[in-house]
Amino acid sequence: RLCHPEPHKSGIYKTKGKKNNFIARGKWGSKKEFILSVAGAIIGLGNVWRFPYLCYKNGGGAFLIPYSLFLVLCGIPLFLLETALGQYTSQGGIMCWRKICPLFEGMGYASQIIIFYGSVSYIVVSAWAFLYLFSSFSKELPWATCDNEWNTDNCVVINTYNATANWTSPVNASSSSSSSIMEFWQRRVLNLSSGIETLGNLRWDLALCLLLCWVICYFCVWKGVKSTGKATYFTATFPFLLLAVLCVRGLTLPGALHGIKYYLYPDPARLADPRVWVDAGTQILYSYAVCLGFLTSLGSYNKYNNNCYRDSLCLCLLNSGTSFTSGFAIFSVLGYMSQKQGVDISVVAESGPGLVFIVYPQAVTLLPWPQVWSVCFFTMIILLGIDSQFVGLESIMTSLTDVYPSHIRRGRHRELYLLLICCISFGFGLFLVSEAGPYILQIFDHYVCSGPTLLMMAIFQSVIIGWIYGAERFYDNIKDMIGYKPLPLIKYCWMYATPLICLGTLVFLLLQHSPLMFSNTYRYPWWAYYIGWFLATSSLSLSLPHYKSPQSPANTSWIILKH
């Protein structure tokens, strides 16, 4: 049948035997390891560089209304769905669908391809952060001066406000002058080529930083959940300590309250803009790592009777709470920067890499002991990026191992396959640390690892569990594990709210679609758009129903959808 009657009992490999020399699948060493691993997977760069800016841009405190609604109606239901699915089947992102509903096994393959694409591309951000971190161990921060070999004659140092001159944001530097921080970013770190058509030279310093990132990821994952769980004791907790330090330091700066006001002051009129609601929905999917198989693989190592419902609620609140707190750390410093330089905060507020690699480094040059704060900030950025990275790598390895247990679990095969995946990913990543790397990175981000792709996966998941497998049936499975059923609201979200909201958001995004541009100035060549759509469809096409039973004719595959 297309939906297995007892998925958690269907062909699970559990033990090590002398005859086949299997290595046991394993479980988390403790409940803490699961919590920290999931926290490391979901709490990443988006919490720091995306949520605070969206909140500021979309009505301050008023933005929390659509954000909270999407959290309740989409975020928490999908989070619980994936975590419970992994725990119930004790299988990773691919085999869980084969156990639950073989017709949609392709959902698992699609999610793993998306993780692979994301792993190849987003780790470059950690490589950039490593370069900034190493540069912070100098007598004077290199982006705070114009005396370096990469600086031009038009370089200017922006530190304190000069009443006789018009201040220009480092991000929006004029053609007649460029700030020292922009020249460090554009000429020292990226050295951008003229376009994606010109690949340019390999940035060897970035390539070495990228190699360092992959070496760290390999050794965090090479022993499976044993090493992953132990690594997260540091990688998942230390960023919270650094965030707390940066938050306290920021709130004690003059002008901090001015920045917090811009961050949270409510503007209810913005709620009439559909884009605000779309931003809230896509941020939930982006920051909760749903629809990627992360949570399914991590949940599969739980004990069968673990209270995944309570864990999901606590982790969701932790994730959103971290996003909210990050806004205080960021906007308090931006408020100080605004007051120090005598400009409106809207001039310095940025999102994404512009915040992490331009605005915040500029801000630390205005603080006493700038090297200390720079080291703290970029260490936090590295850990946030690396943690999500190696947990994603663990998800891929878990899924592959569950599909081919008799081969990968034998001897040191797992370590060798992991090494092969890391080497292949590093090889592809070299294109992203070339002089055309940022152009390529934006294609991955826009077409594969963001809104439309995740929205379609969310629709498929909720429909499969809510209607094909059966929401009530899945509720019975959860009750079998934890002893009671979750709130009925979540069941109705799987069936109605989540797919309809995600579908509406997807339609709006497609109607508002415009050709991708880099920095609002560079238009990609036609073939770059085709590559982007190929990357997107190469994953989503696998999620379509496909099933062939070896025991029955092909034309009977669609007869029975539910047990």
Secondary structure, DSSP 4 states (H G I P E B T S, - for coil): --S-S-GGGSS------TTTTBPP----SSHHHHHHHHHHHHSSHHHHHTHHHHHHHTTGGGGHHHHHHHIIIIIHHHHHHHHHHHHHHT--TTHHHHHH-GGGTHHHHHHHHHHHHHHHHHHHHHHHHHHHHHHHSSSS-GGG-S-STT--TTEE---S--TTS----GGG--SS-EEHHHHIIIIIII---SSTT----B-HHHHHHHHHHHHHHHHHHTTTHHHHHHHHHHHTTHHHHHHHHHHHHHHTSTTHHHHHHHHH---GGGGG-HHHHHHHHHHHHHHTTTTSSHHHHHHTTS-TT--HHHHHHHHHHHHHHHHHHHHHHHHHHHHHHHHHHT--HHHH---THHIIIIIHHHHHTTSSSHHHHHHHHHHHHHHHHHHHHHHHHHHHHHHHHHHSHHHHTBTTHHHHHHHHHHHHHHHHHGGGGBTTHHHHHHHHHHHTSSHHHHHHHHHHHHHIIIIIIIHHHHHHHHHHHHSS---HHHHHIIIIIHHHHHHHHHHHHHHT----EETTTEEPPHHHHHHHHHHHHHHHGGGS-----TTS-GGGTTT----
